[in-house]
Amino acid sequence: MKLREIPIRDALRERLLVWDGAMGTMLYERGVFINQNYDEVCVSRPEIVRRIHEDYLTAGAQVLETNTFGSNVFQLARWGHESKVREINLAGVRIAREVAGDVAFVAGSIGPTGIVPSMSPAEDLDRVRATFREQASALAEGGADLVVLETFRHIDEIRMGIEAVRTTSDLPVVALMTFDTNATVADGSTPEDVATKLASWGADAVGVNCSDGPQLADEVAQRMLCAGLPVCALPNAGLPRRIDGRLIYMASPEYFGTFARRVWKAGVRHVGGCCGSMPEHIRKVAAAARMLDHAATAVSMPEAPPAGHVPAGCAPLPLAQKSTLGRKIAEGKFVVSVEVNPDAGFGLEKYVAGVKMLQDAGIDVINTADGPRATARVSNLAWALRVQQELGMEVLLHVCCRDRNLIGLTSHVLGAWQLGIKNLVIITGDPPRVGDFPEATAVYDIDSIGLLRLVSNMNCGIDPGGKAMPGQTAFVCATGVEPGARDFEREMKRLRLKKEAGADFVMTQPVYDPALIDRFLGAVEGVGLPVLLGLLPLASYRNAEFLHNEVPGMQIPEEIRERMRKAGSGAPARAEGVAIAREALAAAKGRIQGAYVMPPFNRFEAALEVLEGLI
């Protein structure tokens, strides 16, 4: 489905949307200097504006703002263009609409007039209302999908803007204000006050733009969530510094990506940039979106073909026929997987010995992560092949979307099939910023849902382009889930999408809170996917604190961390960690189909202690 086929108000409420970045900064970079009115460029030099929109669209923007921020009577009069309000606004929408097509929304931009409502005579306020109505009417006539009121400092003025849009069209209104370093607007209103008022006046979404950069925008946007509306954060690229006579914005594209992940996980729905942000910044925001939300995936996979519409002789094999692991899951047997990830280096012998110990104890399958926590180590495909060749034990191979583009992922998966790998764990992958090489490039052409669909199509004999292949794969496909996700509803929605994309069973992140386990298992019953419960026996209090505070997706309740603190260190702490993991397993007894154990620091005996009595 093309983005614009989704009703705009549904998209504002339900999607993580990537907005574009600065227009003025880009115009200046393209040679339009400050002695020329930037809005009028829509009429006199439209090709420059068009190329900027194209650059943002290519970077991954899903909302393009028109170059009409100052296209009101008050601002245009300074340049002698006060008679061109309608002409410039129509031109601004037309250019953005031609670029956006059906793959992006067009937001008609309205900025402040420059007057201070509390200090202005009634006739000036009437002129403000009139020019806002004129602007809003032209933007709607030109074909904008929504209107964004942005960079307002005075709350009385943005109210007039909202009323103008409401009286001239039925377009959704996104109302954004800029805040000072104390997180207040001109009259001292707090983010909570502002969000509540904007909601009461009819805004469809609220938020912050411009201001002093991502850090302030993060705080303000999260505080504005109180209004119950979608929240948008479009910060400057930090505070500018004068370097060689030019003002340079200092927030890097990488930092923007980190900011985007943080606010999205907190519940903010829309992220983009304002002054100083460029396509490179938006590209990082879009990559963060693809990591967090399938709807933001840039490269779409063909839908899995319905039964009866696959190439002749290429119907997917039943789960029980795909692998030994697939057969056990199809038969409803309790299965156990233990994760074994060799550390950086070349010696694998001790890990082979560890797997042999697990095999002899009755473990069904080992799994191996794909650069866990964005660290560099021996290829997990090479490690999996060695285990299968030397020990004859099946392996669950993790495949993540971080490090390979679509071509590389396709080749990697086909290569794994040729080498005899039959089971995959498909995940999106941690961003490089959390690992040993934070400067490494994250790809995220597709996310875990897109990759599941790619592999499911291969299982039907369909290549990534939707064409018939000369053969087919028969992978068992597992996927991940975070039972303690802050946005639990969204996590479950994604899990349903993963099932639709072809997941055969789910492996959870480690869970330590019995209430979270109960909530998740109750919810997953309606999804219909077998569950392997994730268990990571804690090794020490320090280990618990690190996992809770520094590992994405991990939540360890305070009472559990306190138990680890009281246990001390060494053997007593490790024993307490095993006991806690066994309690989590007991809480899920009878409601799961297996266990997925992640022994800390490759202490394989800890995995067997957790599983004692089960295998």
Secondary structure, DSSP 8 states (H G I E B T S, - for coil): --GGGS-HHHHHHHS-EEB---SHHHHHHTT--TTS-TTTHHHH-HHHHHHHHHHHHHHT-SEEE-S-TT-SHHHHHTTT-GGGHHHHHHHHHHHHHHHHTTTSEEEEEE---S--GGGS-HHHHHHHHHHHHHHHHHHHHHT-SEEEEEEE--HHHHHHHHHHHHHH----EEEEE---TTS--TT---HHHHHHHHHHTT-SEEEEEETT-HHHHHHHHHHHGGGSS-EEEEE-SS-EEEETTEEEE---HHHHHHHHHHHHHHT--EE---TT--HHHHHHHHHHHHHH-GGG-SS-------TT-S-TT-----GGGT-HHHHHHHTT--EEEEE----SSS--HHHHHHHHHHHHHT--EEEE-SSGGG---S-HHHHHHHHHHHH---EEEEEESSS--HHHHHHHHHHHHHTT--EEEEE----GGGSS-TTS----SS-HHHHHHHHHHHHTTB-TTS-B-SS----EEEEEE-TT-SSHHHHHHHHHHHHHHT--EEEEEE---HHHHHHHHHHHTTTT--EEEEE-----HHHHHHHHHHSTT----HHHHHHHHHH-SHHHHHHHHHHHHHHHHHHTTTT-SEEEE--GGG-HHHHHHHHTTT-
